[in-house]
Structures are given as structure tokens and as C-alpha cells.
């Protein structure tokens, strides 16, 4: 899951629920000597720590994190088996549920007793009863983990969220005990309620985050558990983790492909929706590559394993998503600066509120007189110490850095999960922020706009010549050649139900043409210059048609028999079906679309005109693509994205502000890219752009909401207009609203959403 190097230790910290928590963990570990780069991922609660020579071991890291107030569920060295994250997460959720239930039952009883005691008939021994009921909530199984975390955090010089909850629950309980000595308002009910709502918020947050990260969890469970393989001439069933490269797997109809491989025998259709997002099954036969976890629909296949373990496509996808969810978006620096100073600032504001209420209550009471007109919990007649305590506690419990800390990672979690389901893998949060500002989209031609394989596109016959005869002679001779154009002519003839005949005396003249005898006829196929040299007649009659086809970017050969031109056969690298639609979608997004290709100007311009490209740069050598991207960046600013699929595209993909690799292309291109389109369709670029803009939009919305909430709520609490119990509910609601807002992305990007603007 987490990408590790030979000197990496991975800690699983279930309580690291927001970027605020992650920041505390990072700062704690950075204090240790011998610690290098630290990566935190709140989606799977991993902390990946690069250890320098002579650096700390796993136990030392664990003690440091626990000292900051966070429990460590697992310590995983790079050479050990991965921890079972799902099991750890379920244990954490189960523990949160138990704590909530144990706190909720006595707190509910306290609420049921409080109502008649306050508004109907005083209950004898009421204070003693609620003190006993609240004790386990505040001090034992309900609150002990929170207070332990607070103590560790303060001892370590850090301030996590639990500090505010402890300060908001312990003093009210202890102050409430004064009622046994002298009559006063009880705060014990408030202490129990604050702790219970805090535990409810933690539980609901864990549930909601589980929903947000369900895409990666679903991917992790989709692979086959066992595989049928041939061993010593027999078919045996083995666990997938025991597969080795080169094993021959037997895949029956309905089975999942156990691991990435190549079909060596059989044919079938595979459901590759897990990888590409496309529900239409894909035909596979001998020589075709297959992806692990895809489903065999009908035929029996024998598949040779080519990638196993962490090298498989599914494992790489999970790593990419994990990397994206743990990455940081530049805008997050704003939230980091705020949350880093947040808890100390809140403690100071709470103390200031307490002091102000105690020193100048007469100045503050008119505010309460005004608020009492529309806020039922405001009581201006309460004693000054009571009002001071209420205001200070309200400040402590209303302030929540978690909402700010959840703003970015939850949106990234949901966005990257949606992308994975649609065959769009975004490597980093930075790419999401950069992608939304792209103004220029650079496309490679071959393999990106076009299929990358020549196909027979046109035939032109001389007067009195039948097309079937033309194709029969051409395919018969070309069938003896391995040249790509020859293969295209043969395949094209077969698609038109023309079967090649036998050829004898076959000869090739290199790039100029081929010749041979088909039956009694001497056939010559090649360019005009070759046929002129051989004295072929009737060439002039085909010149106009030849010029027109070449103007469209076709590669044209002339077919002659016994010294007479019979017609033309044209071959071209044909457009992908979705190219026109994709470029139309890019224009709708306001993008300037540029095609950079090594092809000649005429062929490039023909393709560009057909699909609607804005600008063409032809004859660009592979090493010249980087300079071309750099020139576009100088003209249009740092807003240039490039789509490519070949090895020669990798440097240009790296140079572009956002590199986009077609998933069917070379591994090195995918490695160099910020975004990978698994299904290899250009329309996915438009989908990726929409997803990027929508995800970034959610991040901004979340940050605005969380910031506005704290800016508005803390002053209201400080002047005494917000009851602490209302505050703790609002605090929980603010965190859940950020998670809920991120989850709304799923409604915009469903399976039914057509390519183009999301619903």
C-alpha cells in the first residue's frame, strides 16, 4: 500500500483523523535524529518514515508518536508483510463504538433525571447520583483515552484536539463537586454531555471517512484469492501470493484472472471494468495481455503470469491512489498555518474570556440581556462565576481544528476514489490543483489521437478493373512481407472478404516496393518512381486520385500487373473513434489544443483538420518535444498539460505542468506522468479535467466553511451566547459537514455521467 524504500518504517496510527493530527505526528517525529522524509496519510492512517543510517528503530518511532498522544496499532518495516489495514480500522471503529455506548447510556440517564429535577420536582441526592453516573463517562472507559492523549500531548509540548475536550470536560466535573460543600449550579451534566458528544463525533467521523475511502478498500478486496496453475503436468490450486512469473494459470468462465499475464491459449471476453471503468467486455485471444482481478466471461483461457505481487496492475493502482490520498495540495499550506497555532490560541481565548467575565461582568451582562430575547439557553441572572465558566468552556468545545484538517484529505480521498473507478489515476494532490488551471492541452498524434497502427482506408481502381481483383493481387504479394503497410493491406483485404492467393518469385526493393507472381500475372506494388522505372503504363490516370489521398495524409501505393497500372491502395494510421468528441470536450473547457508529432506537415495537418486541432507542430523529433513544451510554457505560462503514450513522450510529460499518460502505453510514460488514463481513451482527459476541477472546488468549499465556522463561532462563545452543550454539537456537525460535502462529489460523478460536464 504505502510506497516504501529499503530504509522505510510504516506506522499505523488509527487516531490520526485529520491533517491537524498528522501535522502533530510529523513535527514529533522530525525532532528525532536520523529521521528523513515523513509522509502521512489519514486515509489509511499510515505514517511512512524514511530512516537514515544509524537512525531510530520502529519501537523508538512508536514511543515518540504515543508520546504525542496517539496510539500506534502497527509498526511495519519495509521487508515485512503489510499490516491488515481493514482489520485495524475495524478494531478502531469497534472500540469507538464501545466507548460511545458506555458513555451514552449513563449520559442519557443523567439527561432523563435532569429534566424533572430542573423543571418539576427536585430529586433527593441528585448531585450524588449524576456524579456517580458521569464518573465513568468522564474519567473511565469513556474519557480515559482522551485524557491520556491530552497528558501525552502536553508533556510532549504539542496541542492536539483532545486537549480542548479534556479542558472542556474535566473542570466542569470537578467544579460541579463543589456543590457537595456549598449550594451552586451543577456542571457535571455538561461534562458528561461534552465527552459523550465528542465520542459520538469520533465514531461518526470514522464511519464517514470509511465511506470516503471505500474505493481503495474495494480495490484491495477485488483480486482473486487462489489460482489454478499447471505444476508438473497437473492442475493444482494455490494461493495467489504463491504465484511466480511464468506460471501457466487455468482460467475458467466466471473466474477472476489471478494476476497480470498473457494469454497463451484460448479466447474469451473479459470484464475489465475494475481497471478501465468500461462495462463492455473486451475480446482477448492468444498473445493479448490481461489484467489481474478482471473477470473471464465465457471461454477457457491458459494465461502465463507476467507480473505478481506488488508489481501487478491492481497493486500499482492501489499505490497510486494511496500516494494521491496522502499527498498535499499547495492550498493546504493555508490550513496548516492556521491549525498549527490553533489549539494554543483557543486556550488563550478561553482564559481571556474567563478573566474578562470575572473582572468586568457588568460590561458583559447587557450582551446576555440582548441574547436572552431569542436564545433560550442564555440566562443573564446566573452568577458571574457560572457565566465565566460557561463562556470559557464553550470556547474550548466549539473550537475544532478537525474541520480544517479534514477539508483537503477527505476531498482527495473521494476524488481519487472516483477517478480510480473511472480509470483515471491522479498521482498527487498538487496535480489536481495544477490541472484545474491548464489552458493548453498538448497531444501526441500516434497512439493518442490515432490508433498507432496503419489500416487500409481507400482503394481506387483504374478503368475496367474490379476492386476484388485489385485487392487480391495486392494482398497476395504483400502477404509475403512483414512491413507494417503490407500487414495493413492484407488485414484490410481480409476484412473485405478477400483471401490472398499464393505468390511466387517474391522480391522486395526495400522502402520502394515489392513484386511477385500471382498465378500467371507479374505483380508490382510500390511508389510512382519505382513503377515509372519499370515502365508501367496508365499511371497518369491515377495521379489526381493519388494527390487527393496523399493530401489527406494517406500512404499510397500503386498496384500494377503485367506492366499496367490497376489502381491505388491507401493506408493510414486511423483516428480513434473518440478523438473528435474528446477534442470537442477540450474546447468546451476553454483549452487551446496543440498537436506535436514527428510526422510530416501534410499528414499532421490532415489529422488536425479532421479532429479540430487548433495548432500543429509537425516534424518534431522526440528530443525536440521538451523544447516545444517549454516554448508553449513561455507563451502561455505554466498552464500546459501533455498527453502521450510512448517511451519518447516521457521527458515531455515530465516537462509539462501536468503530464497525462494513456494507460495502454509504455510503463516509463506512465511513471513520468501526473495522471494516468487506464482505459487509453482521449475522452478520459476531459473526464479527468472535470474531476480535478470538482475536487479542487470541494477543497476550497471545505476550507471556507471550516474557517468561517471557527471565525464566527469562537467570538459568539466567548461573549457567553453559546452554551457548551450546543457548542459540542456544532463542533461535531462542522467536521461531519466537511466530510459530507466531500462525499457529494460521488453524486456528481456516477457511472451514468456522460463524458463532459458532470451532472
ZAMARGU-4260 file (C-alpha; in steps of 0.2 Angstrom, whole numbers, plus 5000, padded with zeros to 4 digits):
<rodrens>
0) 5000/5000/5000 | 5012/5013/5006 | 5027/5015/4994 | 5042/5010/5004 | 5061/5010/5002
5) 5074/4999/5010 | 5075/5011/5024 | 5057/5015/5027 | 5046/5011/5043 | 5027/5012/5042
10) 5017/5016/5057 | 4998/5013/5058 | 4990/5027/5069 | 4971/5025/5069 | 4968/5040/5079
15) 4977/5052/5066 | 4960/5058/5060 | 4964/5074/5051 | 4978/5085/5044 | 4980/5094/5061
20) 4983/5077/5069 | 4995/5072/5055 | 5005/5088/5057 | 5007/5085/5076 | 5014/5067/5072
25) 5025/5074/5058 | 5033/5088/5070 | 5035/5075/5084 | 5045/5063/5073 | 5055/5077/5065
30) 5063/5080/5082 | 5071/5063/5081 | 5089/5062/5075 | 5091/5051/5059 | 5074/5054/5053
35) 5072/5059/5034 | 5056/5062/5024 | 5040/5059/5033 | 5024/5055/5024 | 5007/5055/5032
40) 4991/5048/5025 | 4975/5050/5035 | 4965/5039/5023 | 4974/5023/5029 | 4981/5031/5045
45) 4999/5027/5038 | 5015/5037/5043 | 5029/5032/5032 | 5046/5037/5039 | 5062/5037/5030
50) 5076/5031/5041 | 5094/5037/5038 | 5109/5026/5043 | 5110/5025/5062 | 5093/5032/5064
55) 5079/5026/5076 | 5071/5009/5075 | 5052/5006/5075 | 5050/5005/5094 | 5058/5022/5096
60) 5046/5029/5082 | 5031/5021/5091 | 5036/5028/5108 | 5038/5046/5100 | 5021/5045/5092
65) 5012/5038/5108 | 5021/5052/5117 | 5012/5065/5106 | 4995/5057/5112 | 4992/5045/5098
70) 4991/5026/5099 | 5001/5015/5086 | 4992/5000/5080 | 5006/4993/5070 | 5024/4995/5065
75) 5029/4988/5048 | 5046/4988/5042 | 5048/4988/5023 | 5054/4969/5022 | 5039/4963/5032
80) 5021/4958/5027 | 5009/4973/5026 | 4998/4976/5041 | 4980/4971/5039 | 4973/4989/5037
85) 4955/4984/5036 | 4957/4973/5052 | 4965/4988/5061 | 4952/5000/5055 | 4938/4988/5060
90) 4945/4986/5078 | 4947/5005/5079 | 4929/5008/5074 | 4923/4994/5086 | 4932/5002/5100
95) 4925/5019/5096 | 4908/5011/5096 | 4910/5003/5113 | 4916/5019/5121 | 4901/5029/5114
100) 4889/5016/5120 | 4897/5015/5138 | 4896/5035/5138 | 4879/5036/5130 | 4870/5025/5142
105) 4874/5035/5159 | 4873/5052/5150 | 4855/5048/5144 | 4850/5043/5162 | 4858/5060/5168
110) 4848/5069/5155 | 4832/5060/5160 | 4835/5064/5178 | 4840/5082/5174 | 4823/5087/5166
115) 4812/5083/5181 | 4825/5089/5193 | 4826/5106/5185 | 4808/5109/5179 | 4797/5099/5190
120) 4802/5091/5207 | 4820/5091/5215 | 4827/5074/5216 | 4834/5069/5233 | 4853/5065/5231
125) 4853/5071/5213 | 4871/5078/5214 | 4877/5062/5221 | 4868/5051/5208 | 4874/5061/5192
130) 4892/5062/5199 | 4892/5043/5200 | 4884/5041/5183 | 4896/5054/5175 | 4912/5047/5183
135) 4914/5033/5170 | 4910/5044/5156 | 4922/5057/5160 | 4936/5048/5169 | 4935/5029/5165
140) 4932/5020/5148 | 4923/5034/5140 | 4936/5048/5143 | 4952/5039/5149 | 4959/5038/5131
145) 4955/5057/5128 | 4964/5062/5144 | 4978/5050/5142 | 4981/5058/5124 | 4980/5075/5132
150) 4993/5072/5145 | 5005/5064/5132 | 5002/5079/5121 | 5005/5092/5134 | 5020/5083/5141
155) 5027/5082/5123 | 5024/5101/5120 | 5011/5098/5107 | 4992/5103/5107 | 4980/5090/5099
160) 4961/5091/5098 | 4960/5080/5114 | 4967/5095/5124 | 4952/5105/5121 | 4940/5091/5125
165) 4949/5087/5142 | 4949/5106/5146 | 4931/5107/5142 | 4925/5091/5152 | 4937/5089/5167
170) 4935/5107/5175 | 4916/5107/5174 | 4915/5090/5183 | 4927/5095/5196 | 4919/5112/5199
175) 4902/5103/5200 | 4908/5093/5215 | 4909/5110/5225 | 4890/5108/5226 | 4893/5095/5240
180) 4900/5109/5250 | 4890/5124/5246 | 4874/5126/5235 | 4878/5130/5217 | 4874/5126/5199
185) 4880/5109/5194 | 4891/5107/5179 | 4893/5088/5180 | 4879/5086/5167 | 4888/5097/5155
190) 4905/5087/5157 | 4896/5071/5153 | 4887/5078/5138 | 4903/5086/5131 | 4913/5069/5132
195) 4898/5059/5125 | 4896/5071/5110 | 4915/5071/5107 | 4915/5052/5107 | 4899/5052/5095
200) 4909/5064/5084 | 4924/5052/5083 | 4913/5037/5079 | 4903/5046/5066 | 4919/5053/5058
205) 4927/5036/5057 | 4911/5029/5049 | 4910/5044/5036 | 4929/5043/5032 | 4926/5024/5029
210) 4914/5029/5016 | 4925/5042/5009 | 4940/5029/5007 | 4929/5014/5001 | 4935/5015/4983
215) 4953/5010/4989 | 4946/4997/5001 | 4935/4989/4987 | 4950/4988/4975 | 4960/4980/4989
220) 4947/4966/4990 | 4944/4963/4972 | 4959/4952/4967 | 4957/4933/4966 | 4962/4923/4982
225) 4968/4907/4973 | 4974/4902/4956 | 4973/4886/4946 | 4991/4883/4939 | 4999/4869/4929
230) 5013/4861/4940 | 5022/4845/4934 | 5009/4842/4921 | 4994/4843/4934 | 4982/4857/4938
235) 4983/4862/4956 | 4975/4877/4966 | 4987/4888/4975 | 4986/4905/4984 | 4988/4920/4973
240) 5003/4926/4984 | 5012/4910/4979 | 5011/4913/4960 | 5028/4915/4951 | 5032/4924/4935
245) 5030/4912/4921 | 5017/4901/4929 | 5003/4895/4917 | 4986/4898/4925 | 4970/4890/4920
250) 4956/4902/4920 | 4938/4895/4918 | 4922/4905/4913 | 4917/4916/4928 | 4934/4916/4936
255) 4944/4931/4940 | 4961/4932/4932 | 4973/4929/4947 | 4987/4940/4941 | 4993/4950/4927
260) 4998/4939/4912 | 4997/4935/4894 | 4985/4923/4885 | 4994/4908/4878 | 4979/4898/4873
265) 4960/4901/4871 | 4949/4916/4868 | 4936/4925/4878 | 4929/4941/4883 | 4935/4949/4899
270) 4925/4961/4910 | 4939/4975/4913 | 4928/4987/4922 | 4938/4986/4938 | 4953/4993/4928
275) 4945/5004/4915 | 4928/5009/4921 | 4921/5002/4905 | 4907/4989/4906 | 4908/4982/4889
280) 4918/4966/4889 | 4935/4966/4879 | 4939/4952/4867 | 4956/4943/4871 | 4965/4929/4862
285) 4982/4922/4861 | 4996/4935/4864 | 4984/4948/4872 | 4989/4954/4889 | 4976/4953/4903
290) 4975/4962/4920 | 4973/4953/4937 | 4956/4954/4945 | 4947/4956/4929 | 4933/4943/4925
295) 4933/4930/4912 | 4916/4930/4904 | 4915/4914/4894 | 4930/4905/4886 | 4943/4894/4894
300) 4960/4903/4895 | 4978/4897/4898 | 4987/4913/4904 | 5005/4915/4908 | 5009/4925/4923
305) 5019/4941/4919 | 5018/4951/4935 | 5015/4945/4953 | 5013/4953/4970 | 5017/4971/4971
310) 5021/4973/4953 | 5003/4969/4947 | 4992/4982/4939 | 4980/4982/4954 | 4994/4984/4966
315) 5001/4999/4957 | 4984/5007/4956 | 4982/5005/4975 | 4999/5013/4977 | 4995/5027/4966
320) 4978/5031/4975 | 4987/5029/4992 | 5000/5041/4986 | 4987/5053/4980 | 4977/5052/4996
325) 4992/5055/5006 | 4999/5070/4996 | 4997/5088/5000 | 4989/5101/4989 | 4998/5118/4989
330) 4982/5127/4996 | 4984/5116/5011 | 4998/5127/5017 | 4985/5140/5022 | 4976/5127/5033
335) 4992/5121/5040 | 4997/5138/5046 | 4980/5140/5054 | 4979/5124/5063 | 4997/5124/5069
340) 4993/5139/5081 | 4975/5134/5083 | 4974/5125/5100 | 4986/5137/5109 | 4976/5152/5103
345) 4960/5144/5108 | 4966/5140/5126 | 4972/5159/5127 | 4955/5165/5121 | 4946/5153/5133
350) 4957/5160/5148 | 4954/5178/5142 | 4935/5175/5141 | 4935/5168/5159 | 4946/5183/5166
355) 4935/5196/5157 | 4919/5189/5163 | 4926/5189/5181 | 4933/5206/5180 | 4920/5216/5171
360) 4904/5206/5172 | 4893/5222/5171 | 4900/5226/5154 | 4896/5209/5148 | 4879/5206/5155
365) 4870/5218/5143 | 4875/5206/5129 | 4866/5192/5138 | 4851/5203/5141 | 4850/5205/5122
370) 4854/5187/5118 | 4840/5181/5130 | 4827/5188/5119 | 4830/5174/5106 | 4842/5161/5113
375) 4833/5150/5126 | 4849/5144/5134 | 4855/5161/5139 | 4852/5166/5157 | 4858/5184/5162
380) 4853/5181/5180 | 4866/5167/5183 | 4880/5171/5195 | 4896/5179/5187 | 4907/5164/5191
385) 4894/5152/5182 | 4894/5164/5167 | 4913/5165/5166 | 4915/5146/5167 | 4901/5143/5154
390) 4909/5156/5142 | 4927/5148/5144 | 4921/5130/5142 | 4910/5135/5127 | 4926/5142/5118
395) 4935/5126/5122 | 4922/5114/5115 | 4916/5125/5100 | 4934/5127/5093 | 4938/5112/5081
400) 4954/5111/5070 | 4947/5095/5064 | 4936/5103/5051 | 4950/5112/5044 | 4961/5097/5045
405) 4948/5086/5036 | 4945/5099/5022 | 4958/5094/5010 | 4961/5075/5013 | 4943/5070/5013
410) 4940/5078/4996 | 4956/5070/4989 | 4950/5053/4996 | 4934/5054/4987 | 4940/5062/4971
415) 4954/5049/4969 | 4942/5035/4973 | 4930/5041/4960 | 4945/5043/4947 | 4950/5025/4951
420) 4933/5019/4947 | 4933/5028/4931 | 4950/5023/4925 | 4958/5040/4930 | 4973/5039/4941
425) 4979/5056/4948 | 4996/5054/4956 | 4996/5069/4968 | 4985/5082/4976 | 4997/5095/4968
430) 4992/5089/4951 | 4974/5092/4955 | 4977/5110/4959 | 4988/5112/4944 | 4976/5103/4932
435) 4962/5115/4935 | 4972/5129/4929 | 4978/5121/4912 | 4975/5132/4897 | 4985/5122/4884
440) 4982/5104/4880 | 4997/5096/4870 | 4993/5079/4861 | 5005/5067/4853 | 4997/5061/4837
445) 5002/5042/4835 | 4994/5031/4848 | 4985/5046/4856 | 4974/5054/4843 | 4976/5040/4831
450) 4977/5021/4834 | 4995/5020/4831 | 4993/5006/4819 | 4991/5008/4800 | 4974/5002/4792
455) 4968/5000/4774 | 4957/5015/4771 | 4955/5018/4752 | 4956/5009/4736 | 4955/5017/4719
460) 4953/5006/4703 | 4959/5010/4685 | 4945/5010/4672 | 4939/4992/4669 | 4947/4985/4685
465) 4937/4976/4698 | 4941/4981/4717 | 4941/4962/4722 | 4955/4959/4709 | 4965/4974/4714
470) 4965/4968/4732 | 4968/4950/4729 | 4984/4954/4719 | 4989/4967/4732 | 4986/4956/4747
475) 4994/4940/4739 | 5010/4949/4736 | 5010/4959/4752 | 5006/4943/4762 | 5025/4938/4760
480) 5031/4955/4768 | 5032/4959/4786 | 5031/4978/4783 | 5018/4987/4793 | 5010/4994/4777
485) 5010/4976/4770 | 5001/4969/4785 | 4988/4983/4785 | 4984/4979/4767 | 4982/4960/4770
490) 4971/4963/4785 | 4961/4976/4776 | 4958/4964/4762 | 4953/4950/4773 | 4940/4962/4782
495) 4933/4965/4765 | 4931/4946/4762 | 4946/4945/4750 | 4958/4930/4753 | 4976/4932/4747
500) 4982/4919/4735 | 4999/4910/4733 | 5014/4921/4727 | 5030/4915/4719 | 5046/4924/4715
505) 5043/4937/4729 | 5056/4951/4729 | 5057/4967/4740 | 5066/4983/4734 | 5066/4990/4752
510) 5056/5005/4755 | 5051/5007/4737 | 5040/4992/4734 | 5038/4973/4732 | 5035/4961/4717
515) 5030/4943/4714 | 5020/4932/4703 | 5002/4928/4707 | 4996/4914/4695 | 5002/4919/4678
520) 5002/4938/4682 | 5018/4948/4687 | 5013/4960/4700 | 5022/4976/4705 | 5017/4986/4720
525) 5026/5002/4725 | 5028/5021/4724 | 5027/5031/4707 | 5045/5032/4704 | 5048/5013/4705
530) 5034/5010/4693 | 5040/5023/4681 | 5057/5015/4681 | 5049/4998/4677 | 5039/5006/4663
535) 5022/5003/4670 | 5008/5011/4659 | 4992/5020/4664 | 5000/5030/4679 | 4994/5047/4673
540) 4976/5042/4675 | 4978/5039/4694 | 4988/5055/4698 | 4973/5066/4703 | 4967/5052/4715
545) 4984/5049/4722 | 4987/5068/4725 | 4970/5069/4734 | 4974/5054/4745 | 4991/5060/4750
550) 4983/5077/4754 | 4973/5068/4767 | 4989/5061/4775 | 4987/5043/4767 | 5002/5032/4762
555) 4998/5027/4744 | 5005/5013/4734 | 5001/5009/4716 | 4997/4991/4711 | 5002/4985/4693
560) 5000/4969/4684 | 5010/4964/4668 | 5016/4982/4666 | 4998/4990/4668 | 4993/5001/4682
565) 4977/4993/4690 | 4974/5006/4704 | 4979/5013/4721 | 4979/5006/4739 | 4980/5019/4753
570) 4985/5015/4771 | 4984/5027/4786 | 4985/5027/4804 | 4967/5030/4808 | 4958/5040/4821
575) 4952/5033/4837 | 4933/5034/4837 | 4933/5046/4852 | 4946/5058/4846 | 4934/5071/4839
580) 4922/5070/4854 | 4937/5072/4866 | 4944/5087/4857 | 4927/5095/4856 | 4926/5092/4875
585) 4943/5101/4877 | 4937/5116/4868 | 4921/5117/4879 | 4933/5118/4893 | 4941/5133/4885
590) 4958/5124/4881 | 4969/5128/4867 | 4973/5111/4859 | 4990/5108/4851 | 4996/5093/4842
595) 5015/5089/4842 | 5021/5075/4830 | 5036/5069/4821 | 5025/5066/4805 | 5027/5077/4790
600) 5017/5093/4789 | 5004/5087/4777 | 5000/5071/4786 | 4999/5080/4803 | 4988/5094/4796
605) 4976/5081/4788 | 4973/5073/4805 | 4972/5090/4814 | 4959/5097/4802 | 4948/5081/4804
610) 4948/5082/4823 | 4948/5101/4825 | 4966/5104/4832 | 4970/5122/4835 | 4989/5122/4832
615) 5000/5109/4824 | 5019/5107/4826 | 5025/5094/4814 | 5042/5086/4811 | 5046/5087/4829
620) 5059/5074/4834 | 5057/5065/4851 | 5071/5076/4859 | 5063/5091/4852 | 5046/5088/4861
625) 5053/5095/4878 | 5059/5111/4869 | 5041/5113/4861 | 5033/5111/4878 | 5045/5124/4886
630) 5041/5136/4872 | 5022/5134/4875 | 5025/5137/4893 | 5034/5153/4889 | 5020/5159/4878
635) 5005/5153/4889 | 5013/5152/4906 | 5014/5137/4917 | 4997/5130/4912 | 5002/5117/4899
640) 4997/5099/4900 | 5003/5085/4888 | 4995/5068/4884 | 5007/5054/4877 | 5009/5036/4877
645) 5026/5031/4871 | 5044/5030/4879 | 5049/5045/4869 | 5035/5055/4877 | 5042/5053/4895
650) 5053/5068/4895 | 5040/5079/4888 | 5027/5073/4901 | 5039/5077/4915 | 5042/5095/4907
655) 5023/5098/4906 | 5015/5106/4921 | 5003/5091/4921 | 5009/5075/4912 | 4995/5063/4906
660) 4999/5045/4901 | 4987/5034/4891 | 4986/5019/4901 | 4989/5007/4887 | 5006/5015/4883
665) 5023/5012/4890 | 5027/5010/4908 | 5040/5023/4908 | 5027/5036/4901 | 5015/5031/4915
670) 5029/5033/4928 | 5033/5050/4922 | 5015/5056/4922 | 5005/5065/4935 | 4989/5057/4928
675) 4986/5040/4920 | 4971/5036/4909 | 4969/5017/4911 | 4957/5014/4898 | 4968/5023/4885
680) 4954/5034/4878 | 4956/5053/4875 | 4939/5057/4881 | 4945/5052/4899 | 4956/5068/4898
685) 4940/5078/4898 | 4933/5067/4912 | 4949/5070/4922 | 4949/5088/4920 | 4931/5089/4926
690) 4936/5078/4941 | 4951/5089/4945 | 4941/5105/4945 | 4927/5097/4955 | 4938/5090/4968
695) 4948/5106/4970 | 4931/5116/4971 | 4927/5104/4986 | 4943/5108/4994 | 4940/5126/4993
700) 4922/5125/4999 | 4928/5114/5014 | 4941/5127/5019 | 4930/5141/5018 | 4916/5133/5028
705) 4928/5127/5041 | 4937/5144/5043 | 4921/5153/5043 | 4913/5142/5056 | 4928/5145/5068
710) 4929/5163/5065 | 4911/5166/5068 | 4908/5153/5082 | 4923/5157/5094 | 4918/5175/5097
715) 4900/5171/5100 | 4905/5158/5113 | 4917/5170/5121 | 4904/5183/5125 | 4893/5170/5133
720) 4879/5167/5119 | 4883/5149/5116 | 4880/5135/5128 | 4894/5122/5129 | 4882/5108/5125
725) 4876/5117/5109 | 4894/5121/5105 | 4900/5102/5106 | 4885/5098/5095 | 4890/5111/5082
730) 4909/5106/5083 | 4904/5088/5078 | 4892/5095/5065 | 4906/5105/5057 | 4918/5090/5055
735) 4904/5079/5048 | 4898/5093/5036 | 4915/5094/5028 | 4916/5075/5026 | 4898/5076/5019
740) 4902/5090/5007 | 4916/5079/5000 | 4905/5064/4998 | 4894/5075/4987 | 4907/5073/4974
745) 4900/5055/4971 | 4883/5062/4966 | 4891/5072/4953 | 4902/5058/4946 | 4891/5042/4944
750) 4893/5028/4932 | 4879/5036/4921 | 4888/5053/4920 | 4892/5056/4901 | 4909/5061/4896
755) 4909/5080/4898 | 4902/5091/4911 | 4897/5081/4927 | 4880/5082/4932
</rodrens>
